[in-house]
Structure formats: C-alpha cells, structure tokens
Amino acid sequence: MTRVVTAADTALLLEAADLDEAMRLLPRLREAALPGVTELVPAARTILVRFDPRAVRAADLAERLLAVEPAAERAASDASVTIPVRYDGQDLDEVAGLLGVSAEEVVARHQAAAWSVAFTGYAPGFGYLVGDDDLFQVPRRSSPRTRIPAGSVGLAGAFSGVYPRESPGGWQLIGRTDARMWDLGREPAALLAPGTAVRFERVERELVEAAPAERPAVDSAHALEVVRPGLQLLVQDLGRPGMAATGVSASGTADRTALRAANRAVGNDPGTPALELAGGGAVLRARGPAVVAIAGGTAEATVEGPAGTAAVVHGAPVALDDGDELRIGAVTAGLRALVAVRGGIALEPALGSLATDTLAGLGPAPLAAGDVLPLHGPAAAPHAVDPVPAALGAPPAPGQEVPLRIVLGPRADWFAPAALEALTGQAWLVTPRSDRVGVRLEGEPLERARDGELPSEGAVTGAIQVPPDGQPVLFLPDHPLTGGYPIVGAVVDDDLDLAGQLPPGARIRFVLVDEPPIDLGAPA
C-alpha cells in the first residue's frame, strides 16, 4: 500500500512499496493530471509531488494520490548505451572489502551485469541504474566528498551511476569514463533516459581532459563590462521550473522578491534576468547608456564617471552613461544584492532560462573580470519604473537571529523526539561553508532514531537535510534534486527568499507552523 507524507508546504511525497511500484505509479499519475499538481519527480521508491496550494489543499490532494492505482507493468524501452570505464576509482578496494570479494571481481561483475536506468535526478544527465546482480548493495560514504570529478562511476545502495560534472557526493567511486552524460549540443542532451539499457565496458587508456570552452567575444552598443566580480557574480532569473524529472533543477535567484523588485525599479518584466552578487565588492562599467537598480542585500554603491561620484539609493533606478562605473561595496545586511538592468541581458538562454545553476553547470558561467555582458538596451524595457517599496524590510545581518517557518516531514520519524525538540529549540549558526547549494548549519547535532540508508528521494528548495554528523543543511536553489540523507522538514515557500539572504554568522530559529503534517496510508 502507498503512503503520502508532507515534504513541504508545496509538496507531498508519495511512498511506494518498492522501485517497481513507484515506476508503475508514475505514468498513471501523469495520466490522472490531478488538479493543482505542477510536477512529478520519481526516485528510488518515492514520487515527489509538487503542487500549487492556491489550487488544491494538501489533504485533498493526498487522498486523490492514494486513489491512483499503478499500471500492471513498467513501460519498456529499446534504447541501449555502452559506457567505457577505466576502473581505477579511489574506493574500489574499499567496495571490494565491503562486498567480501576481490577488486577484480567487483570490476568483472560490474561489467557483466545488465543495468537499466530506473529514473534520473540529482543533476542533469545523472541516471540511477539498477542491475541484475544482487552483489551490488553498497552503503554510501559516511562523509560525502565536496568534489567528485566529472565522469566518475559510483555505487550507492543497489544503484550505479555516472557523475555528469564535478560536484559533491557520497557515492563510492570505482572508476571513471569520458562519455559525455550531458551535452546541450546533443539531442537529447542526456545520454541516459529512464528505461535505457546500459552496459559498462572496461578500457585501459588514459582519459582525455576536455579543454575549457572559450568565452565568446561581445560586440554590442549596450553592454556591461565586469571590472571586478566581487565574491560571486552570477546571471539569475526565476529559473527552470517543471524539469526536475529530467534531472534539471529549477535553480534561479536565491531571492525572488528582490529580483522582481529590482526589475520593477528599472521598468522590466519581474522575471527578467539580472545579476546576483554574493557578498558585494563588484565594479561594473557601462558600454553605452544603461539604467540599473539594486535590491536585496544592503551595500553602499556609487556611480563614478567624468561628472564625478554619486551615491546610489537602494531600490531606486540610476542612469549610467557610457564609461560610468557602478561600484558596489561589501554587503552589510543580507548576503545577495540583485542588480537589474533596464531592457535585460542579451544572452542565449539554456533550456529557456539564463539562470546560472552552480551545481549542474547550466546557464552562463560565473562572471569574471574582463567579461562583457551584452544588453538589450534601455529602450527594450516595457514598463514604467516602480521603486522598491520600503515594506520589503531590511535583510538579516551577521549575529542576528532570524525566524524561519517550517513544516515537519517527510522523514521526521527518522529522528528521536529530543532531536525534534532540538530542531526548534535552539538557534542554528549559519557557517561560512554555505553557498547556493545549501546553508550549512552548526548547533547541537540532531540524533537519529533509525540507522541505515535511505533510498534516494526527491527534495525541494528549503528542505532541511541531515547528514550522519547531525548538522543540518538547508537546501537553496542549486541543491541536488535527489538525495539519500533524511529530510526532517522544510522551510515554507514564503520564507525561502529570507533563507537565501542569510549571511555567515547569522542564526536561524526554526518555527513550526500550526498545520499538522500529512501522513496518510501505510508505510511500505
């Protein structure tokens, strides 16, 4: 029997008996087209169901989900792929010890097994492969690596997979391939799709590193030159929603309210791509006239040009002449300043968006000194200016305690009662190791009530994931789409922009919302 539990105030997690049932439920859920459902994200034995709470109540949707019957059989595919692998992974010997066989037998059986793609997720091009050899039941690493090279072949639980690009991860690494798992110049971009049959083939040759792509030259009458990028300068918009089932995260700006406000201040549509500056310290030079506005994180800013130096009012539009420099100092409250430019940025979108996904490597690369961004020009903006309202309030400062509302679930039952009390009973420190993937917190560790591995399942922005060390990670827009560490709760959607502005040194106080979490059906 299936079970439905709360995953966020905008998502439910449908839990099936096993992978097979989850894969048979997925097409029936798509056919049902339940009102309010915006996205379905399959995983090992769950389906994350995103919904619009303005269109359907969570409790009503949960009952409708339980009423959907799985198909009799899984959908078949005749696609097949052979992946060449050099079996020299740094965890190969450890995996062999865990499985009680030699390293050579691990390699031989990994090649001999018939693998197929059960589902995709985590990152664009990442396929979760299941095989027909029962040997492969491998625990994740107790401490995930912060850097796994692109092409690494790994094992976790009953799955094998290939990392499409450099990223963090907790899988056990047994080899590496130079097969391109994700290529936007190819149709389809992903080498692996659900149902694809996969064989691994051993090769001994050295793998060739691809040369980094050169940045294209820009020739535009309207452009911004990056003189100094500050700590991190990215192009961001409202992201790529609705593509998680293919491994593509929504990503997008960490402060949607600030993006919309900055765009209104220069006369753009609210979701027009802008610049997201983390920490401050940037200098931008205008090529041709431009109009800009800054919202979000608070920083002193000036315009310097032949006419002298003028202060920039936060949230108000300011005109730049050709050669003028916009100088943005350190962000003193909040973390991310959004810089909108009248008319918008004239770059080619990737999958319909200019958002820079730092984990997946989608969208424009992080900006560096000397980069030149072409602009559509001031005349391209369709609206009158609308300065940022004061009602937005001041963003949080280092040392400040910030309340964030949360709902419990979907794996709150994996934690001891004392851990749930500690979740809301203490102020969590925002550490400097935080980034757009997640806010890494420090406090009294959360103690688990259950041991063991959790099969990979979908996660939302705002999810509070708890690794084995008990120190939570609050997911931000570039988080992995699926993961195997339990999620104890999630920040409500209305507080996500505030979470995206938390600077190192701030403290979070999680506050439970009044509505009880949903838990219908029976655990598998």
Secondary structure, 3 states (H helix, E strand, C coil): CCEEEEEECCEEEEECCCHHHHHHHHHHHHHHCCCCEEEEEECCCEEEEEECCCCCCHHHHHHHHHCCCCCCCCCCCCCEEEEEEECCCCCHHHHHHHHCCCHHHHHHHHHHCCEEEEEECCCCCCEEEECCCCCCCECCCCCCEEEECCCEEEEEECEEEECCCCEEECCEEEEECCCCCECCCCCCCECCCCCCEEEEEECCCCCCCCCCCCCCCCCCCCEEEEEEECCEEEEECCCCCCCHHHCCCCCCCCCHHHHHHHHHHHCCCCCCCEEEEECEEEEEEEECCEEEEEEEEEEEEEEEECCEEEECCCCCCEEECCCCEEEEEEEEEEEEEEEEECCCECCCCECCECCCECCCCECCCCCCCCCEEEECCHHHCCCCCCCCCHHHCCCCCCCCEEEEEEEECCCHHHECHHHHHHHHHCCEEECCCCCCCEEEEECCCCCECCCCCCCCEECCCCEEECCCCCCCEEECCCCCCEECCCEEEEECHHHHHHHCCCCCCCEEEEEECCCCCCEEECCC
